[in-house]
Amino acid sequence: MAASWLIYESGYGILQVLGLARSAHVLFSLTGHFQNPGPFGGFVAMLMSICLAYLLSTERNNLWQRWTKWICVVAAAMGFIVLPASMSRAGWLGLAVSLGVLAVRNQKVRKWFSEKLFRMAGTLAALILFGVGAFLLKRDSALGRVHVWHMELLAMLKTPITGAGTGRFAWTYGETQAAYFSTAERAPWEARVAGCPEYAFNEYLGAGVEWGIPGMLLLLGLFVFVIVVLVRKDNPLGYGAVDLAVFAFFSYPFSLWQFQFWTGLFLAVAASAVLKNCKWAPYGIFLAALCVVCTIKRNKTYEPNYRVLYQQGYALFQMGEYEKALPLLQEGAAQSCDPMFHNIIGRCQEVLGNNIEAEKEYLHAHYMVPGRLYPLVLLQELYLSQGETKKASHVLETIRRIPVNPRNSNMQSLRERAEKNHVKQ
């Protein structure tokens, strides 16, 4: 099944690159059946791990196994074609770790490395160069991932036992990041890479934020159980589980049904392997499948509707229904870490004459994502409307210190707007 799915997914990706199939993202030509190439690369790498493990661990004893071997060869070859194009560093890392575990478990590979010391040294050097190259390939993206993990650790430490609650990740992240930047002067690179992620980009820390340290340890324990059981039994699915466990450190696979399906399969096979001599085995498989169903149900139940709330609230704001817009925008802000909610809430408060509340909202929006100019421009205009020219000038200096990409027309226009406001005063 893994080989067939890999051929299907890789083939669809190749058609996208050739322009014969439509991509799911306007900025990327290769996404497979995913919204962007990151999860696509991770999924392809996971299936490649299973296929490669099958090729190295299964003997050709009959015609069916020989045919299966050839199918796995074709699938792995197609995977190696599309994986580099996905630019998924986490996918490559997951594949490298799973193949490393496979090499340690394979007697022939161990013997090949032990015969010549330079082989091991060369492999380690190649891995180091690969890691450095992967970091430099998208440096700001890597730094941004580190910053996200830092914020998640801070958020998790606020409620280490109970967690913030299911579906509260985004709001908790936004509040934590706002507090982080508002309490002290931070490094310029942190402000540059800070954003408002919809996903945790680390499933373990994401579980820790929502469910506390016990929930994070439970998730880690499940993966350790699955990997130990399946790898010890030389089941190729075990190496797919290794790949997925590594990929989950850098992405959000458990939010996507494809990864949910394979996670449930890994759990079911591991439970079946442990309980195969026990009459309770069917119940173990059933419980594993139930975990997956609950996960899928959780994702559907807590699917964010903050986008709808923002659209409705912003529409009411444009119609002049400011008091009606506020509850919708505040409800959306409680589900999201996007500072735009606070920008529009601040504008509503400003029109209603609540200037102190408007100032708080603009400042909060700024600290949530300090690299954005819009909340500062709104704050500058609020101060100018009140005759607070010194405060407005201080805000302008902050705007001038924020780096702007010359290709970002919105940021350029906001900076020009702030400069014009200063001239008018």
Helices and strands as residue ranges (DSSP letters): H 2-17, H 37-57, H 63-86, H 89-105, H 107-115, H 117-137, H 139-158, H 169-183, H 188-193, H 203-232, H 236-247, G 253-255, H 257-274, H 281-301, H 306-318, H 322-333, H 340-351, H 355-368, H 374-385, H 389-401, H 409-424
